[in-house]
Amino acid sequence: MATEDKAKATAKNVEGKAQEAMGKVTGDPEDKAQGKMKQGEAQAQHAVENAKDKAKKAID
């Protein structure tokens, strides 16, 4: 399950980068902000998954 969650977070990060880039190209500050927000959410999800992995390794 962790691999699937990491893949989702990576996809969200890519989506955020694309949205931010589109906002820069079109001059839309809302798109830029939403893109950055998605990237932040993806980073947080990666941190959660990494913490889960570390906890699992410590238990095993």
Secondary structure, DSSP 8 states (H G I E B T S, - for coil): -HHHHHHHHHHHHHHHHHHHHHHHHHT-HHHHHHHHHHHHHHHHHHHHHHHHHHHHHHH-
